[in-house]
Amino acid sequence: MWDYTDKVKEYFFDPKNAGVLEEANAVGEVGAISCGDALKLMLAVDPETEVITAAKFQTFGCGSAIASSSALTEIIIGKTLEDALKISNQDIADFLGGLPPEKMHCSVMGYEALQAAVANYRGEEWQDDHEEGELVCKCFGVDAGMIERAVRANKLTTPEQVTFYTKAGGGCLTCFDKLEEVLASTNAAMVTEGLIMAEEAYRLGSVDPRQLKTKAKPGAAKPKTDIDQVMAKRPPTASAMPPASAVAAAPSLASTGRLTTVQKIRLIEEGLEEVRPFLKKDGGDCELIDVDGSNVYVKLSGACTGCQMASVTINGVQERLIAKLGMPLRIVPVS
């Protein structure tokens, strides 16, 4: 299991430069909450010297995303835009003392947000959103351009690495063929440019996509995520919600997947009522707004609004509702 560095934990538990920068004149936004990660980077740039005098961020994602976003702001404050643009996603990871391979996409998100913010300051168009025909991974909204940039910047040569750095292919895998094509063509170009050796380049058909979908054995323990690991050592500064095992088991009807819409909503409401007291202890609250298929729309209020730990709260609520209903759900916060 990856041993998270003290700096990752520090920048997760006590994020630097989190919040809204009122005087920002450069803003970069990448990702989407519906895809699991989103980052808004705000910069204050001196018009005469183009020095970044202040930087703040708002992010929705895992602990590594929060730590990476926070680290990015620390790195770029005091730098000119030109120097800031030289920063790579690996620089962000190195600043934190390293990130696990499967969390490198968090540092890539920071890199992309910085590029978008600088483009915004200069009045240029930053195409984070895919153009028609360019979208590769629908599950996480990753386009071919982002994959190519990640492959080139980090010299990626396997589909698994592409998933670690961009999340593309981390869902249903229907995008695997297109992901393969982008990786192979980019590697071929990198060989021509002398960036990698020919024997390192990925070739179409080298990997069976089924190998990337490993199924957990019945009864096997669920691998801990970075949130699980660091939260276990989190200082007792806030009330914790009960573990998923403490949530009332879903009725047999839920486990068979034959819930009616009314029954599903009722169980969701019951689940939220079970966790709301723990949120209220910290001055926050969570209210059900709507249910659309597997998407559960909730509104955070009180201390939960704008909190950098909001993503942890959402993940916790989601886990508990999944345990209660016995079916996959996605919690989507709305304002």
Secondary structure, 3 states (H helix, E strand, C coil): CCCCCHHHHHHHHCCCCECCCCCCCEEEEEEEHHHCEEEEEEEEECCCCCEEEEEEEEEECCHHHHHHHHHHHHHHCCCEHHHHCCCCHHHHHHHCCCCCHHHHHHHHHHHHHHHHHHHHHCCCCCCCCCCCCCEEECCCCEEHHHHHHHHHHHCCCCHHHHHHHHCCCCCCCCCHHHHHHHHHHHHHHHHHCCCCCHHHCCCCCCCCHHHHCCCCCCCCCCCCCHHHHHHHCCCCCCCCCCCHHHCCCCCHHHHCCCCCHHHHHHHHHHHHHHHHHHHHHCCEEEEEEEEECCEEEEEEEECCCCCCCHHHHHHHHHHHHHHHHCCCCEEEECC
